[in-house]
Amino acid sequence: MKENIHLSSGFWVMLAFFFLAFWLVSPFIKIDSSDYEHAQRNMYRLFFGLFILIIELGILSFETFSPQGFARKVSNMRAVAVFVFGLLLLAFIIFIVAQSAVIYLRTGLNQIESPY
C-alpha cells in the first residue's frame, strides 16, 4: 500500500514538471519578428523548458527500458508512448530551430533592404 502512494506522488511530480516545461516553451509554438526584442528573456525560457523536457525524457526512458534488463516485462504501450514523446520532442526542437532561422534571416533581409 505504501509503495502505491510513492508511485502516484512521483507521477504527479513528473506531470507538474511537464506542465511547467510546456508553459515555458509555449510562446515558441508561434513566434514572429515582434518577439525579437524579447529574445534574451525568451532564450532563457526556451533553455529551461527544453532542459526539463529532455530530463523527463531521460527519466521516462530509463524507467521504461531499464527494468527489461532485469527480466521484468514493461508494457508495449508505455514503450511506444516514451518513443512517441521522444519523437515529438525532437520534432519540436527542429521546428523551433527552423522558425528561429527564418526569423533571423527575415530580420537580416529587412535590415539590408532599409538601411535607415
Buried (B, 14 or more C-beta within 10 A) or exposed (E): EEEEEEEEEEEEEBEEBBEEBEEBBEBBEEBEEEBEEEEEEBEEBBEBBBEBBBEBBEBBBEBBBEEEEEEEEBEEEEBEEBEEBBEEBEEBBEEBEEBBEEBEEEEEEEEEEEEE
